[in-house]
């Protein structure tokens, strides 16, 4: 794997931190605003020394703008110069492997050495929208392992007699990651010798089990000679604990709305989240892998997560309503990482 950038705020002795962005659309704003903010966040993260900036594929969600993920990746990559940009992830069952190979082959040709391709096997939406995307859902997720292998072949050097090639894409060997929230993708990543990212920021239940499965079953490959695991974490950092907890209520409300079947734009923070006890328990469980507070509390929370999971990399996400507060949160997180590196 490539080494993290040698920037002052990010010491090489510490594992790299990266950014997962959903291109949130806060209430009262537009997708155009979200794209502009994503690019500004990526530029900010690049200056702070974050290693990667990933965007996630979701559909039919009025609060998330990154549905056309490869297009948004191009927008972000064009506005940055060193940070790696990629998908966290592309939901491969929604697409033919050849199409993804062509899209990411195009991105890798435009931005050499900076494009990552993270793959998931969920639809990234509800079942009705999934049918609109795929037309036929039969076998889509079941074919995921074969689709990953087919995609790898499209990125490899063409062989004699190969009738279908990704142009561009063939021979570029774009780095492929597998994403997951269970042991399925952990096992597949281990079998194929690919890096693995766990979605603990919203589905923490199988985090430790999946990491153990991945590490114990890993087989070296042309892409990777040892296991490389990334762990997702929500970080809501602010200058005071009260402010950080206030910012966090936007994500809590978003989860409640999703569970109630009323998803919408990212709501502004509130002093009191409108939930009942059962809803609160469910949201607290889903968002257990979250660190909220000022810099010292963020340092302590991240140190605990790193000690518990021993990741090769952390990927940080923050669904924060106010753009300036979101930029500040990632800045404090970078400062916390630098402080941990100095210990």
Secondary structure, 3 states (H helix, E strand, C coil): CCCCCCECCECCCCCEEEEEECCECECCCCHHHHHHHHHHHHHHHHHHCCCEEEECCCCCCCCECCCCHHHHHHHHHHCCCCCEEEEEEEEHHHCCHHHHHHHHHHHHHHCCCCEEEEEECCCCCCHHHHHHHHCCCCCCCCCHHHHHHHHHHHHCCCCCCCCCCCCCCCCCCCEEEEEECCHHHHHHHHHHCCEEEECCCCCCCCHHHHHHHHHHHCCCCCCCCCCCEEEEEEEEECCCHHHHHHHHHHHHHHHHHHHCCCCCCECCCCCCCCCCHHHHHHHHHHCCCEEEECHHHHHHHHHHHHHHHCCCEEEEECCCCCHHHHHHHHHHHHHHHHHHHCC
